[in-house]
Amino acid sequence: MAGANVPEAARKVVKKTLGLRRSPRRAGIRIDMTPMVDVAFLLLIFFMVTTVFRQPLAMEINMPEPGAKVAVPQSNVITVYIDHDDSMYYRTGDAAPEPIGWEDLPRTFKTHSEANPNLIILVKIHRDARYERMVDMMDTLEEVHMERFSLVPMTDEDSTLLEGVR
């Protein structure tokens, strides 16, 4: 494990030369680091194997069949528009769109879902809107336990509809 390298000359009695005494040479010490490295790697492997990693947070999304069409009454639909400048509007059924803020969304969703259990949220996002807004909307929908919603891109007709409200 450890050893000292002592040269033969250092073991001999120090000679007196002209009245001065020479100090003995320092002995070279060699420490074998192999056992410490082995222990360090064993601990590293132990902690890697026994650590429980956090499960990734994911939202399950059920995609409809391609070309599937479902008829839904307009009274069961709330449409939320997210514009390119982060402004947001909503409308219920065929009513005119009204501006709404992020802080008012959960309360609005809860109020309408209590009144209509078959409520579906249709989120129309402008193509130039920030990606964060879509993620924020999905987080808000999950927060208020809305499981029936759709995300679609905003069309030109939707943009012209919002022009009248701005």
N, CA, C and O of each residue as an XYZ file, in Angstrom:
664
protein
N       0.818     -1.185      0.000
C       0.000      0.000      0.000
C       0.859      1.245      0.000
O       0.794      2.051     -0.928
N       1.655      1.403      1.025
C       2.532      2.565      1.095
C       3.940      2.067      1.338
O       4.150      1.006      1.926
N       4.888      2.839      0.882
C       6.275      2.433      1.075
C       7.166      3.654      1.077
O       6.784      4.730      0.617
N       8.334      3.469      1.592
C       9.305      4.556      1.609
C      10.516      4.120      0.815
O      11.051      3.035      1.041
N      10.945      4.934     -0.089
C      12.146      4.666     -0.874
C      13.315      5.376     -0.191
O      13.467      6.592     -0.308
N      14.123      4.619      0.510
C      15.258      5.194      1.242
C      16.531      4.722      0.558
O      16.800      3.521      0.522
N      17.325      5.647      0.012
C      18.578      5.218     -0.621
C      19.586      4.730      0.416
O      19.510      5.089      1.591
N      20.511      3.925     -0.030
C      21.503      3.335      0.868
C      22.347      4.405      1.552
O      22.713      4.258      2.718
N      22.649      5.458      0.847
C      23.523      6.494      1.398
C      22.868      7.184      2.584
O      23.569      7.629      3.493
N      21.583      7.282      2.599
C      20.882      7.961      3.685
C      20.869      7.121      4.937
O      20.663      7.651      6.029
N      21.080      5.835      4.811
C      21.060      4.958      5.979
C      22.381      5.008      6.750
O      22.418      4.688      7.938
N      23.429      5.394      6.098
C      24.726      5.427      6.755
C      24.788      6.603      7.701
O      24.033      7.567      7.570
N      25.645      6.520      8.600
C      25.849      7.585      9.568
C      26.399      8.792      8.827
O      27.257      8.674      7.952
N      25.895      9.929      9.193
C      26.309     11.155      8.533
C      27.745     11.466      8.955
O      28.064     11.459     10.144
N      28.607     11.738      7.976
C      30.003     12.020      8.255
C      30.180     13.493      8.546
O      29.469     14.354      8.028
N      31.131     13.737      9.373
C      31.469     15.124      9.658
C      32.478     15.563      8.619
O      33.492     14.902      8.393
N      32.190     16.663      8.005
C      33.114     17.201      7.021
C      33.388     18.639      7.390
O      32.494     19.484      7.357
N      34.623     18.910      7.738
C      35.080     20.243      8.093
C      34.228     20.871      9.189
O      33.998     22.080      9.168
N      33.794     20.138     10.069
C      33.049     20.671     11.198
C      31.580     20.925     10.907
O      30.826     21.261     11.820
N      31.166     20.776      9.694
C      29.749     20.974      9.349
C      29.058     19.623      9.277
O      29.628     18.619      8.849
N      27.898     19.641      9.681
C      27.133     18.405      9.646
C      26.136     18.465      8.509
O      25.399     19.445      8.393
N      26.091     17.472      7.688
C      25.123     17.394      6.592
C      23.856     16.741      7.061
O      23.873     15.728      7.761
N      22.748     17.339      6.661
C      21.478     16.702      7.032
C      21.235     15.512      6.125
O      21.627     15.514      4.958
N      20.593     14.510      6.664
C      20.340     13.331      5.818
C      19.346     13.678      4.708
O      18.505     14.566      4.852
N      19.468     12.968      3.629
C      18.536     13.166      2.512
C      17.138     12.744      2.931
O      16.940     11.808      3.705
N      16.191     13.470      2.389
C      14.797     13.150      2.684
C      14.411     11.871      1.947
O      14.747     11.698      0.776
N      13.721     10.998      2.621
C      13.320      9.736      2.027
C      12.093      9.963      1.134
O      11.171     10.671      1.541
N      12.058      9.385     -0.065
C      10.901      9.499     -0.961
C       9.798      8.556     -0.515
O      10.030      7.364     -0.313
N       8.608      9.094     -0.364
C       7.488      8.280      0.103
C       6.544      8.062     -1.075
O       6.205      9.000     -1.798
N       6.134      6.835     -1.253
C       5.218      6.476     -2.330
C       3.959      5.901     -1.702
O       4.014      4.938     -0.938
N       2.789      6.522     -2.043
C       1.511      6.031     -1.528
C       0.736      5.445     -2.693
O       0.552      6.099     -3.719
N       0.288      4.229     -2.534
C      -0.481      3.563     -3.580
C      -1.928      4.053     -3.507
O      -2.611      3.822     -2.509
N      -2.396      4.723     -4.552
C      -3.731      5.326     -4.569
C      -4.798      4.375     -5.134
O      -5.977      4.727     -5.163
N      -4.412      3.216     -5.567
C      -5.359      2.296     -6.203
C      -6.546      1.942     -5.306
O      -7.676      1.994     -5.792
N      -6.367      1.586     -4.035
C      -7.532      1.255     -3.209
C      -8.507      2.426     -3.038
O      -9.720      2.220     -3.012
N      -7.981      3.657     -2.922
C      -8.867      4.807     -2.768
C      -9.680      5.050     -4.044
O     -10.866      5.374     -3.977
N      -9.048      4.895     -5.186
C      -9.765      5.052     -6.453
C     -10.817      3.965     -6.592
O     -11.921      4.238     -7.063
N     -10.502      2.745     -6.194
C     -11.491      1.659     -6.242
C     -12.709      1.979     -5.380
O     -13.845      1.782     -5.809
N     -12.475      2.471     -4.171
C     -13.572      2.810     -3.270
C     -14.410      3.952     -3.865
O     -15.639      3.919     -3.802
N     -13.749      4.952     -4.437
C     -14.472      6.085     -5.031
C     -15.376      5.606     -6.166
O     -16.532      6.020     -6.248
N     -14.868      4.746     -7.036
C     -15.693      4.250     -8.135
C     -16.815      3.339     -7.643
O     -17.913      3.359     -8.201
N     -16.557      2.545     -6.611
C     -17.625      1.712     -6.051
C     -18.743      2.571     -5.474
O     -19.921      2.270     -5.668
N     -18.382      3.642     -4.764
C     -19.403      4.555     -4.241
C     -20.173      5.235     -5.367
O     -21.395      5.365     -5.303
N     -19.457      5.664     -6.390
C     -20.111      6.304     -7.538
C     -21.109      5.359     -8.201
O     -22.235      5.758     -8.499
N     -20.712      4.129     -8.429
C     -21.610      3.139     -9.039
C     -22.787      2.847     -8.111
O     -23.920      2.721     -8.575
N     -22.533      2.739     -6.808
C     -23.615      2.481     -5.852
C     -24.659      3.586     -5.922
O     -25.853      3.298     -6.004
N     -24.231      4.849     -5.891
C     -25.185      5.960     -5.911
C     -25.896      6.074     -7.264
O     -27.060      6.470     -7.318
N     -25.215      5.735     -8.338
C     -25.873      5.767     -9.651
C     -26.967      4.710     -9.747
O     -28.029      4.960    -10.318
N     -26.713      3.551     -9.197
C     -27.673      2.448     -9.299
C     -28.861      2.653     -8.354
O     -29.988      2.303     -8.703
N     -28.629      3.208     -7.180
C     -29.708      3.318     -6.197
C     -30.497      4.620     -6.288
O     -31.503      4.762     -5.593
N     -30.083      5.567     -7.111
C     -30.791      6.837     -7.225
C     -32.078      6.654     -8.007
O     -32.103      5.977     -9.035
N     -33.144      7.262     -7.512
C     -34.429      7.235     -8.215
C     -34.555      8.572     -8.941
O     -34.563      9.633     -8.317
N     -34.653      8.503    -10.251
C     -34.761      9.720    -11.040
C     -36.208     10.173    -11.094
O     -37.127      9.357    -11.018
N     -36.407     11.474    -11.224
C     -37.753     12.034    -11.317
C     -38.380     11.607    -12.638
O     -37.755     11.681    -13.696
N     -39.595     11.172    -12.553
C     -40.314     10.751    -13.747
C     -40.625     11.976    -14.603
O     -40.995     13.018    -14.062
N     -40.486     11.879    -15.918
C     -40.795     13.033    -16.759
C     -42.292     13.341    -16.719
O     -43.131     12.441    -16.703
N     -42.596     14.624    -16.704
C     -43.992     15.049    -16.708
C     -44.475     15.096    -18.151
O     -43.888     15.781    -18.990
N     -45.524     14.379    -18.426
C     -46.047     14.352    -19.781
C     -47.566     14.383    -19.726
O     -48.182     13.932    -18.760
N     -48.139     14.913    -20.761
C     -49.581     14.976    -20.857
C     -50.010     14.015    -21.963
O     -49.464     14.036    -23.067
N     -50.971     13.194    -21.658
C     -51.454     12.246    -22.645
C     -52.388     12.972    -23.609
O     -53.321     13.661    -23.197
N     -52.119     12.802    -24.892
C     -52.937     13.441    -25.924
C     -53.529     12.357    -26.811
O     -52.806     11.543    -27.387
N     -54.832     12.356    -26.911
C     -55.513     11.418    -27.785
C     -55.788     12.110    -29.108
O     -56.518     13.099    -29.170
N     -55.199     11.580    -30.151
C     -55.370     12.157    -31.480
C     -56.525     11.446    -32.184
O     -56.653     10.226    -32.082
N     -57.370     12.201    -32.900
C     -58.468     11.571    -33.622
C     -57.964     10.856    -34.873
O     -56.855     11.097    -35.349
N     -58.795      9.989    -35.376
C     -58.480      9.292    -36.621
C     -58.396     10.321    -37.754
O     -59.114     11.320    -37.721
N     -57.550     10.102    -38.737
C     -57.486     11.042    -39.862
C     -58.826     11.084    -40.619
O     -59.377     10.045    -40.984
N     -59.320     12.264    -40.838
C     -60.573     12.439    -41.575
C     -61.822     12.248    -40.736
O     -62.929     12.307    -41.273
N     -61.683     12.018    -39.427
C     -62.850     11.813    -38.572
C     -63.535     13.155    -38.323
O     -62.870     14.154    -38.046
N     -64.846     13.176    -38.421
C     -65.627     14.391    -38.188
C     -66.666     14.091    -37.125
O     -67.380     13.089    -37.188
N     -66.736     14.985    -36.143
C     -67.683     14.829    -35.054
C     -68.537     16.089    -35.009
O     -68.012     17.202    -34.954
N     -69.841     15.912    -35.034
C     -70.749     17.060    -34.975
C     -70.946     17.451    -33.510
O     -71.349     16.633    -32.684
N     -70.655     18.717    -33.205
C     -70.778     19.230    -31.843
C     -71.641     20.484    -31.892
O     -71.395     21.359    -32.723
N     -72.645     20.595    -31.027
C     -73.460     21.817    -31.015
C     -72.611     23.026    -30.598
O     -71.747     22.912    -29.728
N     -72.860     24.169    -31.217
C     -72.104     25.386    -30.920
C     -72.251     25.815    -29.467
O     -71.355     26.463    -28.927
N     -73.350     25.470    -28.829
C     -73.555     25.874    -27.430
C     -72.595     25.147    -26.477
O     -72.407     25.583    -25.341
N     -71.988     24.042    -26.933
C     -71.054     23.284    -26.107
C     -69.597     23.682    -26.343
O     -68.688     23.047    -25.808
N     -69.371     24.727    -27.138
C     -68.006     25.072    -27.520
C     -67.644     26.479    -27.040
O     -68.392     27.435    -27.245
N     -66.475     26.579    -26.396
C     -65.867     27.882    -26.105
C     -64.624     27.960    -26.986
O     -63.761     27.084    -26.940
N     -64.545     29.013    -27.783
C     -63.393     29.211    -28.658
C     -62.499     30.286    -28.052
O     -62.948     31.390    -27.743
N     -61.227     29.942    -27.891
C     -60.241     30.887    -27.360
C     -59.256     31.189    -28.488
O     -58.673     30.280    -29.079
N     -59.078     32.481    -28.777
C     -58.164     32.922    -29.822
C     -56.921     33.522    -29.166
O     -57.028     34.389    -28.299
N     -55.748     33.058    -29.582
C     -54.487     33.639    -29.117
C     -53.835     34.274    -30.335
O     -53.447     33.584    -31.277
N     -53.719     35.600    -30.303
C     -53.225     36.351    -31.452
C     -51.699     36.447    -31.418
O     -51.066     36.074    -30.430
N     -51.123     36.948    -32.503
C     -49.665     37.034    -32.633
C     -49.034     37.997    -31.628
O     -47.850     37.859    -31.323
N     -49.787     38.966    -31.105
C     -49.249     39.921    -30.129
C     -49.585     39.518    -28.696
O     -49.578     40.363    -27.801
N     -49.879     38.243    -28.468
C     -50.193     37.656    -27.162
C     -51.523     38.140    -26.589
O     -51.815     37.876    -25.422
N     -52.325     38.834    -27.370
C     -53.657     39.195    -26.888
C     -54.557     37.971    -27.036
O     -54.349     37.128    -27.908
N     -55.553     37.896    -26.171
C     -56.400     36.719    -26.144
C     -57.861     37.126    -26.118
O     -58.242     38.094    -25.459
N     -58.679     36.365    -26.851
C     -60.114     36.610    -26.945
C     -60.817     35.273    -26.792
O     -60.257     34.217    -27.087
N     -62.063     35.343    -26.321
C     -62.843     34.112    -26.244
C     -64.282     34.408    -26.631
O     -64.762     35.538    -26.538
N     -64.944     33.357    -27.064
C     -66.373     33.479    -27.348
C     -67.054     32.157    -27.056
O     -66.470     31.083    -27.199
N     -68.298     32.268    -26.644
C     -69.112     31.100    -26.348
C     -70.127     30.940    -27.464
O     -70.907     31.850    -27.744
N     -70.108     29.781    -28.094
C     -71.050     29.528    -29.180
C     -70.839     30.489    -30.329
O     -69.728     30.613    -30.844
N     -71.936     31.194    -30.748
C     -71.873     32.118    -31.869
C     -71.744     33.568    -31.425
O     -71.861     34.467    -32.257
N     -71.510     33.823    -30.164
C     -71.400     35.197    -29.657
C     -70.157     35.880    -30.220
O     -69.265     35.229    -30.763
N     -70.115     37.187    -30.081
C     -68.953     37.946    -30.547
C     -67.771     37.702    -29.609
O     -67.970     37.539    -28.405
N     -66.549     37.675    -30.136
C     -65.366     37.476    -29.283
C     -65.176     38.634    -28.313
O     -65.428     39.793    -28.643
N     -64.724     38.292    -27.105
C     -64.454     39.290    -26.074
C     -63.004     39.134    -25.623
O     -62.494     38.016    -25.564
N     -62.336     40.245    -25.305
C     -60.960     40.119    -24.792
C     -60.961     39.495    -23.392
O     -61.887     39.691    -22.605
N     -59.914     38.751    -23.112
C     -59.774     38.092    -21.812
C     -58.289     38.033    -21.465
O     -57.446     37.954    -22.359
N     -57.968     38.070    -20.191
C     -56.584     37.977    -19.729
C     -56.275     36.584    -19.214
O     -57.182     35.797    -18.942
N     -54.989     36.282    -19.083
C     -54.574     34.957    -18.602
C     -55.080     34.680    -17.196
O     -55.404     33.539    -16.866
N     -55.150     35.708    -16.368
C     -55.572     35.494    -14.985
C     -57.068     35.190    -14.884
O     -57.516     34.612    -13.894
N     -57.851     35.581    -15.917
C     -59.298     35.336    -15.899
C     -59.688     33.994    -16.518
O     -60.819     33.535    -16.354
N     -58.757     33.374    -17.225
C     -59.081     32.116    -17.931
C     -59.553     30.996    -17.009
O     -60.611     30.424    -17.273
N     -58.833     30.652    -15.945
C     -59.288     29.526    -15.115
C     -60.699     29.737    -14.554
O     -61.513     28.814    -14.553
N     -60.982     30.937    -14.084
C     -62.304     31.219    -13.526
C     -63.385     31.088    -14.614
O     -64.455     30.534    -14.360
N     -63.107     31.594    -15.817
C     -64.064     31.497    -16.925
C     -64.314     30.037    -17.302
O     -65.460     29.633    -17.500
N     -63.249     29.251    -17.399
C     -63.403     27.838    -17.743
C     -64.209     27.091    -16.677
O     -65.077     26.283    -17.006
N     -63.926     27.359    -15.414
C     -64.652     26.677    -14.340
C     -66.137     27.050    -14.354
O     -67.001     26.189    -14.192
N     -66.423     28.333    -14.546
C     -67.817     28.793    -14.554
C     -68.607     28.128    -15.673
O     -69.718     27.644    -15.459
N     -68.025     28.109    -16.866
C     -68.727     27.520    -18.009
C     -68.815     25.996    -17.913
O     -69.813     25.412    -18.334
N     -67.782     25.345    -17.364
C     -67.830     23.881    -17.263
C     -68.827     23.418    -16.209
O     -69.414     22.344    -16.337
N     -69.021     24.229    -15.159
C     -70.042     23.876    -14.164
C     -71.437     24.007    -14.760
O     -72.327     23.221    -14.438
N     -71.631     24.994    -15.627
C     -72.936     25.189    -16.256
C     -73.197     24.164    -17.353
O     -74.346     23.787    -17.584
N     -72.145     23.709    -18.032
C     -72.300     22.772    -19.139
C     -71.232     21.679    -19.020
O     -70.073     21.926    -19.352
N     -71.593     20.486    -18.556
C     -70.598     19.413    -18.389
C     -70.057     18.868    -19.715
O     -69.020     18.205    -19.728
N     -70.740     19.139    -20.821
C     -70.292     18.665    -22.134
C     -69.444     19.708    -22.856
O     -69.303     19.650    -24.077
N     -68.890     20.638    -22.132
C     -68.149     21.749    -22.712
C     -66.857     21.278    -23.381
O     -66.139     20.429    -22.854
N     -66.582     21.847    -24.549
C     -65.347     21.578    -25.287
C     -64.662     22.914    -25.522
O     -65.303     23.885    -25.922
N     -63.359     22.963    -25.274
C     -62.578     24.174    -25.489
C     -61.854     24.038    -26.823
O     -61.156     23.053    -27.062
N     -62.023     25.024    -27.682
C     -61.343     25.070    -28.973
C     -60.357     26.232    -28.906
O     -60.768     27.389    -28.813
N     -59.076     25.937    -28.953
C     -58.036     26.954    -28.858
C     -57.467     27.179    -30.247
O     -56.913     26.265    -30.858
N     -57.610     28.409    -30.744
C     -57.078     28.763    -32.058
C     -55.905     29.701    -31.846
O     -56.057     30.793    -31.298
N     -54.734     29.264    -32.286
C     -53.497     29.991    -32.057
C     -52.968     30.520    -33.380
O     -52.870     29.783    -34.362
N     -52.626     31.807    -33.397
C     -52.041     32.424    -34.591
C     -50.679     31.785    -34.853
O     -49.953     31.455    -33.915
N     -50.341     31.614    -36.109
C     -49.082     30.949    -36.455
C     -47.851     31.727    -35.999
O     -46.788     31.138    -35.808
N     -47.980     33.043    -35.822
C     -46.854     33.865    -35.383
C     -46.812     34.037    -33.858
O     -45.938     34.733    -33.339
N     -47.741     33.415    -33.146
C     -47.762     33.514    -31.682
C     -46.586     32.716    -31.109
O     -46.087     31.785    -31.740
N     -46.162     33.093    -29.922
C     -45.052     32.393    -29.284
C     -45.499     30.999    -28.835
O     -46.645     30.787    -28.441
N     -44.568     30.075    -28.907
C     -44.836     28.689    -28.526
C     -45.222     28.587    -27.052
O     -46.026     27.735    -26.674
N     -44.649     29.456    -26.223
C     -44.950     29.443    -24.788
C     -46.437     29.585    -24.518
O     -46.963     29.005    -23.568
N     -47.115     30.359    -25.360
C     -48.546     30.601    -25.148
C     -49.349     29.316    -25.294
O     -50.315     29.098    -24.564
N     -48.951     28.469    -26.233
C     -49.645     27.188    -26.386
C     -49.399     26.314    -25.155
O     -50.318     25.662    -24.660
N     -48.170     26.303    -24.670
C     -47.839     25.511    -23.485
C     -48.581     26.063    -22.271
O     -49.112     25.299    -21.464
N     -48.619     27.402    -22.139
C     -49.352     28.018    -21.027
C     -50.834     27.661    -21.078
O     -51.452     27.407    -20.045
N     -51.397     27.643    -22.276
C     -52.817     27.303    -22.428
C     -53.060     25.853    -22.017
O     -54.035     25.564    -21.323
N     -52.189     24.944    -22.435
C     -52.357     23.539    -22.065
C     -52.201     23.354    -20.558
O     -52.908     22.545    -19.957
N     -51.287     24.093    -19.948
C     -51.126     24.030    -18.490
C     -52.373     24.554    -17.785
O     -52.808     23.984    -16.785
N     -52.947     25.635    -18.302
C     -54.159     26.200    -17.709
C     -55.315     25.221    -17.822
O     -56.078     25.046    -16.873
N     -55.447     24.583    -18.977
C     -56.523     23.608    -19.165
C     -56.353     22.414    -18.227
O     -57.331     21.889    -17.694
N     -55.124     21.996    -18.034
C     -54.886     20.877    -17.113
C     -55.154     21.298    -15.674
O     -55.651     20.508    -14.872
N     -54.825     22.538    -15.354
C     -55.030     23.052    -14.003
C     -56.503     23.061    -13.604
O     -56.835     22.790    -12.450
N     -57.384     23.370    -14.550
C     -58.821     23.423    -14.252
C     -59.520     22.111    -14.621
O     -60.749     22.038    -14.637
N     -58.729     21.080    -14.914
C     -59.238     19.730    -15.177
C     -60.151     19.683    -16.403
O     -61.157     18.973    -16.406
N     -59.797     20.440    -17.440
C     -60.530     20.371    -18.710
C     -59.850     19.305    -19.567
O     -58.695     19.459    -19.964
N     -60.567     18.241    -19.842
C     -59.978     17.142    -20.598
C     -60.392     17.145    -22.060
O     -59.796     16.445    -22.878
N     -61.400     17.921    -22.389
C     -61.890     17.939    -23.767
C     -61.543     19.291    -24.382
O     -62.228     20.289    -24.160
N     -60.467     19.298    -25.155
C     -60.063     20.523    -25.837
C     -59.345     20.167    -27.131
O     -58.870     19.046    -27.315
N     -59.281     21.152    -28.023
C     -58.591     20.986    -29.301
C     -57.714     22.203    -29.542
O     -58.080     23.327    -29.199
N     -56.567     21.967    -30.131
C     -55.654     23.027    -30.522
C     -55.587     23.051    -32.037
O     -55.249     22.049    -32.666
N     -55.910     24.197    -32.623
C     -55.872     24.326    -34.084
C     -55.247     25.669    -34.446
O     -55.297     26.612    -33.655
N     -54.659     25.759    -35.637
C     -54.119     27.058    -36.057
C     -55.255     28.017    -36.437
O     -56.315     27.597    -36.901
N     -55.009     29.294    -36.232
C     -55.995     30.324    -36.559
C     -56.029     30.525    -38.077
O     -54.987     30.567    -38.730
N     -57.223     30.646    -38.621
C     -57.389     30.856    -40.063
C     -57.509     32.354    -40.366
O     -57.578     33.184    -39.459
N     -57.531     32.673    -41.652
C     -57.691     34.078    -42.064
C     -59.057     34.621    -41.661
O     -59.182     35.795    -41.315
N     -60.093     33.761    -41.706
C     -61.432     34.201    -41.286
C     -61.447     34.578    -39.803
O     -62.103     35.540    -39.405
N     -60.720     33.813    -38.998
C     -60.626     34.130    -37.577
C     -59.914     35.465    -37.356
O     -60.304     36.245    -36.487
N     -58.883     35.720    -38.133
C     -58.136     36.989    -38.015
C     -59.024     38.164    -38.388
O     -58.971     39.205    -37.734
N     -59.841     38.018    -39.429
C     -60.748     39.108    -39.812
C     -61.839     39.284    -38.754
O     -62.274     40.408    -38.503
N     -62.279     38.206    -38.141
C     -63.277     38.290    -37.071
C     -62.711     39.079    -35.881
O     -63.418     39.880    -35.269
N     -61.441     38.847    -35.561
C     -60.816     39.555    -34.454
C     -60.510     41.012    -34.768
O     -60.399     41.833    -33.858
N     -60.374     41.339    -36.056
C     -60.112     42.732    -36.445
C     -61.249     43.653    -35.963
O     -61.009     44.799    -35.583
N     -62.472     43.140    -35.984
C     -63.608     43.935    -35.545
C     -63.644     44.149    -34.041
O     -64.286     45.091    -33.574
N     -62.985     43.317    -33.283
C     -63.009     43.406    -31.824
C     -61.873     44.283    -31.299
O     -62.018     44.943    -30.270
N     -60.756     44.287    -32.003
C     -59.574     45.025    -31.538
C     -59.809     46.474    -31.450
O     -58.908     47.224    -31.074
